[in-house]
Amino acid sequence: MSASGGGKAILAAFLANLGIAVAKFVAWLISGSSSMLAEAIHSVADSGNQLLLMLGGRKAKRKADAEHPFGYGRERYVYAFVVSIILFSVGGLFSIYEGVEKLTHPHELENVWVPIAVLVIAIALESFSLRTAVGESNHSRAKGQSWVQFVRHAKAPELPVVLLEDVAALTGLVFALFGVGLTAITGNSIFDAIGTLMIGTLLVLVAIVLGIETKSLLVGEGATRGDFAKIVAAIKGGSEIDSLIHIKTLYLGPDELMVAAKLAFPSDRALGEVAADIDAIEVRIRAAVPAARVIYLEPDIVRQPSTATPTEQIVLKSED
């Protein structure tokens, strides 16, 4: 997995969630708290999710072949999307079910201070995991970019997934502490059930956000506005062409961008000169945007605007 995949953050989150899951299950068995059971299932789901992200990173490294000529980079998007489904179904829906069950069939909690102690320790461990994810994300987060923008526009799905999972885990632990704590103070187990429902609702919302963002990557996203502008500037930065007729970009994977463009060359330029000019333009594009590893440049001649195809007109108007 590339550095942009946040392998360190994924490993930290996996180890934290695995240890926390065991502690939560023990606390649930001792106390009978539905909030602790919901949190334990949440941690198990998160641990499985981190394994899936690591598996996706491994599969994405496979070399291109005849069946997949552009490689397997999008495997990382597929596994990130599966993570959102698991978080929704296993984590969110189970927690909501458990909360409703506890509301309809309430029972008193035993040894209530055990889950409270486990929750406090878990908050400390999850805070460490989140701190690691934030540190890893800062390496790839653009200067001045907000966290919302980072999650929405990051091309490597692993870090946004881990960030959202860690934030959801910390918030869920606070909800669980709220439910168990009020139950311990009042003796009314309805607060434990409410805490469980709050955890389930939170996980469903996070899963929906993850699903929407990952779906966009699966469908196919082009270069960011900043990178697109750099590519256009690199193409126009020399004296080789008369004009840029048409350009499209597409991420084949988090670290691999495809650039396809139609360029208008002077009609009197020899074929050998055109080939040399294209090579020079490709060098400038890769220097400006290193992720632009697959480049297709088609030479053409200047046409009147009325003769351009509808697709060419739309792309130039919306992107150039």
DRENVOLUM-355243 format. One record per residue (C-alpha): residue in one letter; x, y, z. Coordinates in steps of 0.25 Angstrom, whole numbers. Layout:
BEGIN
A|X|Y|Z
...
***
This chain:
BEGIN
M|0|0|0
S|5|14|-3
A|8|24|7
S|-4|31|3
G|-12|19|7
G|-9|22|22
G|-4|8|25
K|1|13|39
A|-12|19|42
I|-20|6|38
L|-11|-3|46
A|-12|6|59
A|-27|6|57
F|-27|-9|55
L|-19|-12|68
A|-27|-2|76
N|-41|-7|72
L|-37|-22|74
G|-32|-19|88
I|-44|-11|91
A|-54|-21|85
V|-49|-32|95
A|-50|-22|107
K|-64|-18|103
F|-69|-32|101
V|-64|-35|115
A|-71|-23|121
W|-84|-27|114
L|-83|-41|120
I|-81|-36|134
S|-91|-24|133
G|-102|-28|123
S|-101|-14|117
S|-107|-13|103
S|-98|-1|100
M|-86|-9|103
L|-91|-20|94
A|-93|-10|83
E|-80|-4|85
A|-73|-17|85
I|-80|-21|71
H|-76|-7|66
S|-61|-10|70
V|-62|-24|63
A|-67|-17|51
D|-57|-7|51
S|-46|-17|52
G|-51|-25|41
N|-52|-12|33
Q|-37|-9|35
L|-34|-23|30
L|-42|-21|18
L|-35|-8|15
M|-21|-15|16
L|-26|-26|7
G|-31|-16|-3
G|-17|-9|-3
R|-10|-22|-5
K|-19|-26|-17
A|-18|-12|-23
K|-3|-15|-25
R|-5|-25|-35
K|1|-22|-49
A|-8|-19|-61
D|-11|-31|-70
A|-19|-34|-82
E|-32|-34|-74
H|-30|-21|-67
P|-20|-13|-76
F|-21|-1|-66
G|-17|-9|-54
Y|-25|-12|-41
G|-24|2|-34
R|-39|3|-32
E|-39|-10|-23
R|-36|0|-12
Y|-49|7|-15
V|-57|-6|-16
Y|-52|-10|-2
A|-55|4|4
F|-69|3|-1
V|-71|-11|5
V|-66|-5|18
S|-77|5|18
I|-87|-6|16
I|-82|-14|27
L|-82|-2|36
F|-96|1|33
S|-102|-13|34
V|-93|-20|45
G|-90|-7|53
G|-102|2|51
L|-114|-7|49
F|-110|-17|60
S|-108|-6|70
I|-122|0|67
Y|-128|-14|68
E|-121|-16|81
G|-126|-2|86
V|-140|-5|83
E|-139|-19|89
K|-134|-13|102
L|-146|-2|102
T|-156|-13|100
H|-150|-23|110
P|-142|-15|120
H|-133|-21|131
E|-124|-16|142
L|-109|-15|140
E|-99|-22|149
N|-85|-18|153
V|-88|-5|145
W|-75|1|148
V|-67|-9|140
P|-73|-4|127
I|-70|10|131
A|-56|7|134
V|-55|0|120
L|-61|12|113
V|-51|22|119
I|-39|13|115
A|-45|11|101
I|-47|26|100
A|-32|28|102
L|-28|17|92
E|-37|22|82
S|-32|36|84
F|-18|30|81
S|-23|24|68
L|-30|36|64
R|-17|44|66
T|-9|35|58
A|-20|36|46
V|-19|51|47
G|-4|51|47
E|-4|42|34
S|-15|50|28
N|-7|63|30
H|4|58|20
S|-6|57|9
R|-16|68|13
A|-14|81|4
K|-10|94|12
G|-22|101|16
Q|-32|89|12
S|-42|87|23
W|-45|73|28
V|-58|72|21
Q|-52|76|8
F|-41|65|11
V|-51|54|13
R|-59|59|1
H|-48|60|-9
A|-37|50|-5
K|-34|40|-16
A|-28|30|-6
P|-40|24|2
E|-33|18|13
L|-30|31|22
P|-44|37|21
V|-50|23|24
V|-41|22|37
L|-43|36|41
L|-58|35|40
E|-58|22|47
D|-49|27|58
V|-58|40|60
A|-70|31|60
A|-64|21|70
L|-60|33|80
T|-74|39|79
G|-80|25|81
L|-72|23|93
V|-77|36|99
F|-91|32|96
A|-89|19|103
L|-83|26|115
F|-95|35|115
G|-104|23|115
V|-97|14|125
G|-93|26|134
L|-108|31|135
T|-112|17|137
A|-102|15|149
I|-107|28|155
T|-122|27|153
G|-123|12|153
N|-132|13|141
S|-127|4|129
I|-135|12|119
F|-123|22|118
D|-114|10|114
A|-124|7|103
I|-124|21|98
G|-109|21|98
T|-110|9|89
L|-119|15|79
M|-111|27|78
I|-99|19|75
G|-107|11|64
T|-112|24|58
L|-98|30|58
L|-92|18|51
V|-103|18|40
L|-100|33|37
V|-85|31|36
A|-87|18|27
I|-96|27|18
V|-86|38|17
L|-75|27|14
G|-84|20|4
I|-87|33|-4
E|-72|38|-5
T|-67|24|-8
K|-78|22|-19
S|-73|35|-26
L|-59|29|-27
L|-64|16|-32
V|-72|22|-43
G|-59|30|-47
E|-54|44|-43
G|-45|53|-51
A|-34|61|-46
T|-36|72|-35
R|-38|86|-40
G|-24|90|-36
D|-17|78|-43
F|-26|80|-55
A|-21|94|-56
K|-7|90|-55
I|-8|79|-66
V|-15|90|-75
A|-3|100|-72
A|7|89|-75
I|1|86|-88
K|0|100|-92
G|14|104|-86
G|22|102|-98
S|21|106|-113
E|18|93|-118
I|3|94|-121
D|-7|104|-126
S|-18|101|-116
L|-23|91|-107
I|-36|85|-113
H|-41|75|-103
I|-36|69|-90
K|-42|58|-80
T|-35|52|-68
L|-39|40|-59
Y|-33|34|-47
L|-30|19|-50
G|-26|17|-35
P|-23|26|-23
D|-9|28|-29
E|-11|27|-44
L|-17|38|-52
M|-20|37|-67
V|-20|49|-76
A|-25|49|-90
A|-25|61|-99
K|-26|65|-113
L|-16|76|-117
A|-16|85|-130
F|-2|85|-136
P|2|94|-148
S|-2|88|-161
D|12|89|-167
R|19|81|-155
A|26|68|-159
L|21|55|-152
G|35|53|-146
E|34|67|-140
V|20|65|-135
A|25|52|-128
A|36|60|-121
D|27|71|-117
I|17|61|-111
D|28|55|-103
A|32|68|-98
I|18|71|-93
E|17|58|-86
V|30|61|-78
R|24|75|-74
I|10|68|-70
R|17|58|-61
A|26|68|-55
A|14|77|-51
V|5|65|-46
P|13|53|-43
A|1|44|-42
A|-2|46|-57
R|5|33|-61
V|-4|29|-73
I|-4|40|-83
Y|-11|39|-97
L|-9|52|-106
E|-15|52|-120
P|-10|62|-130
D|-20|69|-139
I|-22|82|-146
V|-29|95|-142
R|-44|94|-145
Q|-55|105|-145
P|-63|104|-132
S|-76|100|-140
T|-69|87|-145
A|-65|83|-131
T|-73|71|-125
P|-83|74|-114
T|-74|66|-104
E|-62|75|-108
Q|-70|87|-106
I|-76|83|-93
V|-62|79|-87
L|-55|91|-91
K|-66|100|-86
S|-67|93|-72
E|-53|90|-70
D|-43|99|-78
***
